[in-house]
């Protein structure tokens, strides 16, 4: 998800989704559970309530027998006294979209909006019945989690069928989901249905919904939605009955067959995805742009937008096709035939085969948020790391590739398109609020620390990796990472091992220092004595160094000093010196001419927290 903080050729093997494999988590042999949903939803647009029937075929591909299962009931967070409500009242810098400031800018006093919701304004999902293979099971709703005790264990390799009836109410408070947004979008339906929790080699993942993002089980979705005929729907998956709904989906060469009555029935199907999202509004303009690879890009935005905003939405359409091509070329091929950019929600948020974004944006903002959310398709929906545990792998990697895509497609030609992330990281260090990237997403003491860590420091993990193993090796790493781990929920060790296999360089030290500690990088030029240069390590975190030396005769030479524990060095047309053992605080080397100046990391891709000591000038 895009936030304001300083500012994927290879063929996919879909069969991996349902195939039980080895349980080792140190290679690409991950097994995956499978959840196939069939849902029928009847929406009341006046009361913002809906009734649902859900049939879930759940396949246990794990080596374990399961005596319980768990569902997420995300909408239950939007109630007074929920954990989400409590967190809004407890955190020092609550999300401004969810609180009222009763004080001043200088002395804020925050009030949770969720705490003020009336019964017809809250969000909820109420499970009315649940059965396993036709027999009722015992279940209990605990906040945003449904705890289900099974009649009989689901054995390893077994598929069972759960059938459920439930009621839902869309919350007035917009937080990704919700009704009647500030821009007038009626329904933003994300995380709206009882969703089976993920079970993997680490066990069940059942965090309460407090603020952060999501983790899900891949499967197939067959969703039928009954809604007021005046409403236009944008959604995950492919519409199965376009001639029955119209609204720009139907083939103009075929006769439109609109049914009688007050409601239309929309039928969507999506395969090999781990979530389903939809949005609806009676004023949606629906445009379709088809890419060179015959992917249909759907754009749904309010007809009532001011002219300048509608022009931006038109301009966005071919550029989104360029973004899709960029990510497919640089990470791996987009495997679906549809993607939708939908006005809705409260900012920008990625979902399966679609994104919800706010629509009243300048051109740069609209393109930027679309670039970021579309890039999430690869890191959150095809690779799909656990965002609760490793948000930096999703948000950071998405920021990295979307920055590069923007720089290329818009012709910005920035030497370092990630400069904003470096600046944000440096700012976080100064605040003293940094926590290790291993911190659970909900456990950061401030939203500021979470945001900069996940987006900026997570981005720097890859941009700085270019500095360590070379830009070409990082490009190869991303493609191999996607090829080896798409549809497998990779962990931090997987990206590290992929980079090691590509580059031949040992990187355990890098993963440890950058993600598991808050150690900082600080190297300096300590002494230059004629033709002898002495460098010093001031910070605790080790790094290889690029050092540019300019001589008094006007010539210059670039040196690379590898770390001893790298057991190798990055390729490139540089002079490689003897490696530097981390425990030695200083490093001295000689040059052939008299020195005029010395610069450590001349391109600025190392996140050195003190650049004042990086330069010597005679």
ZAMARGU-4260 file (C-alpha; in steps of 0.2 Angstrom, whole numbers, plus 5000, padded with zeros to 4 digits):
<rodrens>
0) 5000/5000/5000 | 5006/5017/4995 | 5008/5030/5009 | 5016/5047/5010 | 5033/5045/5017
5) 5045/5058/5009 | 5039/5054/4995 | 5039/4951/4937 | 5054/4927/4902 | 5048/4914/4913
10) 5032/4903/4912 | 5022/4902/4928 | 5018/4884/4934 | 5000/4886/4942 | 5000/4868/4947
15) 5011/4872/4962 | 4997/4880/4971 | 4988/4864/4974 | 5002/4852/4975 | 5008/4845/4992
20) 5027/4846/4992 | 5042/4843/5004 | 5040/4853/5020 | 5057/4860/5020 | 5057/4879/5021
25) 5075/4882/5016 | 5072/4879/4997 | 5058/4881/4985 | 5049/4865/4990 | 5035/4874/5000
30) 5019/4866/5002 | 5003/4876/5001 | 4985/4874/5008 | 4971/4877/4995 | 4955/4886/4998
35) 4941/4886/4984 | 4927/4898/4988 | 4909/4899/4981 | 4899/4914/4987 | 4882/4921/4984
40) 4880/4938/4991 | 4864/4949/4992 | 4868/4967/4995 | 4856/4980/5002 | 4863/4997/4996
45) 4852/5007/5007 | 4856/4999/5024 | 4874/4994/5019 | 4870/4977/5024 | 4872/4960/5015
50) 4868/4942/5017 | 4880/4929/5011 | 4881/4910/5008 | 4899/4903/5007 | 4905/4885/5002
55) 4923/4883/5005 | 4932/4867/4999 | 4948/4867/5009 | 4963/4855/5005 | 4975/4851/5018
60) 4992/4850/5009 | 5002/4851/5025 | 5010/4835/5033 | 4999/4839/5049 | 4981/4833/5054
65) 4971/4849/5058 | 4958/4848/5073 | 4954/4867/5071 | 4953/4880/5058 | 4952/4899/5059
70) 4943/4912/5049 | 4947/4931/5048 | 4931/4942/5051 | 4940/4959/5047 | 4924/4970/5048
75) 4923/4966/5066 | 4937/4978/5069 | 4926/4993/5065 | 4917/4993/5082 | 4919/5002/5098
80) 4931/4994/5110 | 4938/4983/5097 | 4957/4981/5097 | 4958/4993/5082 | 4949/5006/5092
85) 4960/5003/5107 | 4975/5005/5097 | 4969/5021/5089 | 4968/5028/5107 | 4984/5021/5113
90) 4997/5025/5099 | 5006/5042/5099 | 5003/5045/5081 | 4986/5037/5075 | 4981/5036/5057
95) 4974/5053/5053 | 4960/5045/5043 | 4953/5037/5058 | 4954/5050/5072 | 4948/5067/5075
100) 4960/5080/5082 | 4951/5089/5097 | 4967/5099/5101 | 4978/5109/5090 | 4992/5105/5078
105) 5005/5109/5091 | 4996/5100/5105 | 4985/5086/5097 | 4972/5077/5106 | 4965/5063/5096
110) 4948/5054/5097 | 4945/5038/5088 | 4931/5039/5076 | 4927/5020/5078 | 4923/5023/5096
115) 4909/5035/5090 | 4901/5023/5078 | 4882/5019/5081 | 4875/5001/5079 | 4870/5005/5061
120) 4887/5013/5057 | 4899/4999/5063 | 4906/4985/5053 | 4903/4967/5057 | 4902/4949/5050
125) 4891/4938/5060 | 4892/4919/5056 | 4875/4912/5058 | 4879/4894/5054 | 4894/4883/5049
130) 4895/4865/5044 | 4910/4853/5040 | 4905/4840/5027 | 4886/4843/5031 | 4887/4842/5050
135) 4887/4858/5061 | 4903/4862/5070 | 4907/4872/5086 | 4913/4889/5083 | 4916/4905/5093
140) 4919/4923/5087 | 4934/4931/5096 | 4936/4949/5089 | 4941/4948/5071 | 4944/4929/5072
145) 4932/4914/5071 | 4939/4900/5081 | 4932/4883/5074 | 4933/4866/5083 | 4931/4852/5070
150) 4920/4837/5072 | 4935/4827/5065 | 4952/4832/5060 | 4956/4836/5042 | 4969/4823/5038
155) 4985/4827/5028 | 4980/4827/5010 | 4961/4828/5013 | 4949/4840/5006 | 4934/4845/5016
160) 4919/4856/5013 | 4913/4870/5024 | 4896/4878/5022 | 4892/4895/5030 | 4879/4908/5031
165) 4883/4925/5037 | 4877/4943/5038 | 4888/4958/5036 | 4887/4977/5038 | 4899/4989/5029
170) 4907/5001/5041 | 4905/5020/5039 | 4923/5023/5044 | 4934/5021/5029 | 4950/5011/5031
175) 4953/5002/5015 | 4935/4996/5016 | 4919/5006/5020 | 4905/5015/5013 | 4902/5033/5007
180) 4920/5039/5005 | 4925/5057/5005 | 4925/5056/4986 | 4907/5049/4986 | 4911/5031/4982
185) 4897/5021/4989 | 4905/5004/4993 | 4923/4999/4995 | 4922/4980/4999 | 4939/4974/5004
190) 4942/4960/5017 | 4923/4959/5018 | 4920/4940/5019 | 4924/4926/5031 | 4942/4922/5025
195) 4951/4906/5030 | 4967/4910/5039 | 4984/4904/5032 | 4992/4888/5039 | 5010/4884/5034
200) 5026/4877/5040 | 5026/4890/5054 | 5008/4885/5059 | 4992/4895/5060 | 4993/4914/5056
205) 4979/4922/5066 | 4983/4940/5071 | 4969/4951/5075 | 4965/4965/5063 | 4972/4980/5071
210) 4979/4991/5057 | 4991/4982/5046 | 4990/4971/5031 | 4986/4953/5026 | 4991/4935/5023
215) 4980/4922/5013 | 4978/4905/5006 | 4978/4903/4987 | 4963/4896/4978 | 4949/4899/4966
220) 4934/4911/4969 | 4917/4910/4961 | 4907/4925/4967 | 4889/4929/4963 | 4883/4947/4969
225) 4865/4953/4968 | 4865/4972/4969 | 4854/4987/4964 | 4854/4988/4945 | 4860/5006/4945
230) 4876/5001/4953 | 4892/4998/4942 | 4904/4985/4950 | 4923/4983/4948 | 4930/4967/4956
235) 4944/4954/4957 | 4942/4941/4943 | 4933/4940/4926 | 4915/4944/4924 | 4906/4929/4918
240) 4889/4937/4912 | 4893/4954/4904 | 4878/4954/4893 | 4867/4953/4908 | 4874/4968/4917
245) 4880/4980/4904 | 4889/4995/4911 | 4903/4994/4899 | 4907/4976/4901 | 4896/4969/4887
250) 4902/4966/4869 | 4894/4979/4859 | 4891/4966/4844 | 4880/4956/4855 | 4863/4960/4862
255) 4862/4966/4879 | 4850/4955/4890 | 4846/4965/4905 | 4834/4955/4917 | 4819/4963/4925
260) 4818/4968/4943 | 4827/4980/4954 | 4844/4971/4955 | 4857/4964/4943 | 4867/4948/4946
265) 4885/4950/4944 | 4896/4934/4942 | 4914/4934/4944 | 4928/4920/4944 | 4946/4921/4948
270) 4958/4907/4949 | 4974/4905/4959 | 4972/4920/4970 | 4971/4923/4988 | 4958/4936/4990
275) 4943/4944/4982 | 4938/4962/4982 | 4925/4973/4974 | 4918/4990/4974 | 4902/4998/4968
280) 4895/5015/4964 | 4880/5021/4953 | 4891/5035/4946 | 4906/5024/4940 | 4913/5028/4923
285) 4920/5011/4916 | 4934/5011/4903 | 4944/4996/4896 | 4961/4997/4889 | 4968/4981/4881
290) 4987/4978/4882 | 4998/4971/4869 | 4997/4954/4878 | 4978/4955/4878 | 4977/4959/4896
295) 4961/4969/4899 | 4964/4984/4910 | 4948/4991/4918 | 4947/5008/4925 | 4932/5013/4936
300) 4931/5031/4942 | 4917/5043/4946 | 4909/5052/4932 | 4907/5067/4943 | 4925/5070/4945
305) 4932/5087/4939 | 4938/5088/4922 | 4956/5089/4927 | 4955/5073/4937 | 4945/5064/4923
310) 4959/5069/4911 | 4972/5061/4922 | 4962/5045/4923 | 4962/5044/4904 | 4980/5048/4903
315) 4983/5034/4916 | 4977/5020/4905 | 4991/5018/4892 | 5004/5021/4906 | 4996/5007/4916
320) 4999/4996/4902 | 5018/5002/4901 | 5019/4998/4920 | 5012/4981/4918 | 5025/4977/4904
325) 5039/4984/4915 | 5035/4973/4930 | 5033/4958/4919 | 5049/4961/4910 | 5059/4965/4926
330) 5051/4952/4939 | 5041/4939/4930 | 5025/4938/4918 | 5008/4944/4924 | 4998/4927/4924
335) 4981/4934/4923 | 4970/4942/4909 | 4962/4956/4919 | 4967/4970/4931 | 4956/4984/4938
340) 4961/5001/4944 | 4946/5007/4954 | 4942/5023/4963 | 4938/5019/4981 | 4945/5017/4998
345) 4955/5030/5008 | 4972/5031/4999 | 4979/5017/4989 | 4978/4998/4993 | 4983/4983/4983
350) 4971/4968/4981 | 4970/4952/4970 | 4969/4958/4951 | 4964/4976/4957 | 4968/4991/4967
355) 4957/5003/4976 | 4964/5021/4975 | 4957/5038/4979 | 4953/5048/4962 | 4956/5066/4966
360) 4974/5067/4962 | 4987/5076/4952 | 4994/5067/4937 | 5010/5063/4946 | 5001/5057/4962
365) 4989/5046/4952 | 5003/5038/4941 | 5014/5035/4957 | 5000/5027/4967 | 4995/5016/4953
370) 5013/5011/4949 | 5015/5006/4968 | 4999/4997/4970 | 5001/4987/4953 | 5019/4982/4958
375) 5011/4974/4974 | 5003/4961/4962 | 5020/4953/4961 | 5026/4955/4979 | 5010/4953/4988
380) 4999/4942/4977 | 5011/4931/4967 | 5025/4929/4979 | 5015/4935/4994 | 5026/4936/5009
385) 5018/4937/5026 | 5015/4955/5028 | 5012/4954/5047 | 5029/4947/5050 | 5039/4954/5035
390) 5030/4970/5029 | 5047/4976/5023 | 5048/4962/5010 | 5031/4968/5002 | 5031/4986/5004
395) 5050/4989/5003 | 5052/4978/4987 | 5036/4986/4979 | 5043/5003/4983 | 5060/4998/4975
400) 5053/4992/4958 | 5039/5005/4957 | 5053/5019/4959 | 5063/5011/4945 | 5047/5010/4934
405) 5042/5028/4937 | 5060/5034/4934 | 5061/5024/4917 | 5043/5027/4911 | 5042/5045/4915
410) 5060/5048/4909 | 5065/5056/4925 | 5083/5049/4923 | 5087/5051/4942 | 5104/5043/4946
415) 5096/5037/4962 | 5077/5035/4961 | 5077/5029/4979 | 5084/5045/4986 | 5068/5049/4996
420) 5069/5032/5005 | 5087/5036/5010 | 5081/5052/5017 | 5067/5045/5026 | 5078/5032/5034
425) 5091/5045/5040 | 5076/5055/5047 | 5070/5039/5057 | 5088/5036/5064 | 5088/5054/5071
430) 5071/5052/5079 | 5078/5037/5090 | 5062/5027/5086 | 5069/5014/5074 | 5065/4996/5078
435) 5072/4981/5069 | 5063/4975/5053 | 5060/4959/5061 | 5047/4968/5072 | 5029/4962/5069
440) 5019/4975/5059 | 5007/4978/5074 | 5021/4980/5087 | 5029/4996/5081 | 5027/5010/5094
445) 5023/5023/5081 | 5016/5023/5063 | 5030/5033/5058 | 5043/5020/5063 | 5032/5006/5054
450) 5030/5016/5038 | 5048/5022/5036 | 5055/5004/5041 | 5043/4995/5029 | 5043/5006/5014
455) 5060/5015/5015 | 5072/5003/5024 | 5064/4989/5015 | 5067/4997/4999 | 5085/5001/5003
460) 5088/4982/5006 | 5087/4980/4988 | 5094/4996/4982 | 5109/4994/4993 | 5111/4976/4988
465) 5115/4984/4971 | 5129/4992/4979 | 5135/4976/4987 | 5133/4963/4973 | 5130/4974/4958
470) 5115/4981/4949 | 5115/4967/4936 | 5115/4953/4949 | 5101/4961/4958 | 5091/4961/4942
475) 5094/4943/4940 | 5090/4940/4958 | 5073/4947/4956 | 5069/4936/4941 | 5075/4920/4950
480) 5066/4924/4966 | 5050/4926/4956 | 5053/4910/4946 | 5058/4900/4962 | 5045/4907/4974
485) 5030/4913/4966 | 5014/4905/4974 | 5025/4900/4989 | 5025/4913/5002 | 5044/4916/5003
490) 5053/4921/5019 | 5068/4933/5021 | 5080/4919/5020 | 5074/4915/5002 | 5078/4932/4995
495) 5095/4931/5003 | 5099/4914/4997 | 5093/4918/4979 | 5105/4933/4979 | 5119/4922/4985
500) 5116/4909/4971 | 5115/4922/4958 | 5131/4932/4964 | 5141/4919/4973 | 5143/4931/4987
505) 5139/4927/5005 | 5126/4938/5012 | 5120/4931/5029 | 5129/4946/5037 | 5119/4958/5027
510) 5102/4950/5031 | 5106/4949/5049 | 5113/4967/5051 | 5100/4976/5040 | 5084/4967/5046
515) 5088/4960/5063 | 5097/4974/5071 | 5097/4993/5071 | 5115/4994/5069 | 5120/5009/5057
520) 5133/5011/5043 | 5146/5025/5046 | 5163/5024/5037 | 5175/5039/5035 | 5191/5044/5028
525) 5203/5045/5043 | 5219/5050/5035 | 5227/5054/5019 | 5246/5055/5019 | 5253/5058/5001
530) 5250/5041/4993 | 5243/5032/5008 | 5224/5032/5012 | 5217/5026/5029 | 5199/5023/5031
535) 5189/5019/5047 | 5173/5010/5052 | 5164/5021/5064 | 5147/5012/5064 | 5144/4994/5069
540) 5137/4988/5053 | 5150/4981/5041 | 5149/4985/5022 | 5160/4984/5007 | 5166/5000/5001
545) 5167/5009/4984 | 5181/5023/4985 | 5184/5035/4972 | 5202/5043/4972 | 5206/5058/4962
550) 5224/5062/4959 | 5233/5079/4958 | 5236/5076/4939 | 5217/5076/4936 | 5215/5058/4934
555) 5203/5047/4945 | 5202/5029/4950 | 5188/5019/4958 | 5192/5006/4970 | 5181/4992/4978
560) 5186/4985/4995 | 5175/4969/4998 | 5171/4963/5016 | 5181/4947/5021 | 5165/4938/5025
565) 5157/4941/5008 | 5170/4928/5001 | 5169/4937/4985 | 5167/4954/4977 | 5154/4962/4965
570) 5159/4963/4947 | 5163/4978/4938 | 5177/4989/4930 | 5185/4994/4946 | 5201/4990/4955
575) 5197/4977/4968 | 5208/4978/4984 | 5211/4966/4998 | 5196/4962/5008 | 5193/4971/5025
580) 5189/4960/5040 | 5175/4968/5050 | 5184/4968/5067 | 5198/4979/5061 | 5192/4997/5064
585) 5204/5004/5051 | 5210/5000/5033 | 5225/5007/5024 | 5230/5005/5006 | 5242/5014/4995
590) 5240/5022/4978 | 5252/5026/4964 | 5250/5045/4963 | 5248/5059/4974 | 5230/5061/4981
595) 5219/5076/4978 | 5203/5070/4985 | 5195/5054/4991 | 5176/5050/4991 | 5168/5035/5000
600) 5152/5029/4990 | 5152/5042/4977 | 5135/5037/4970 | 5127/5037/4987 | 5119/5020/4987
605) 5126/5015/5004 | 5115/5021/5018 | 5129/5029/5028 | 5121/5039/5042 | 5135/5052/5042
610) 5142/5057/5025 | 5152/5072/5032 | 5167/5060/5035 | 5165/5052/5018 | 5176/5064/5009
615) 5193/5071/5010 | 5199/5085/4999 | 5216/5092/4999
</rodrens>
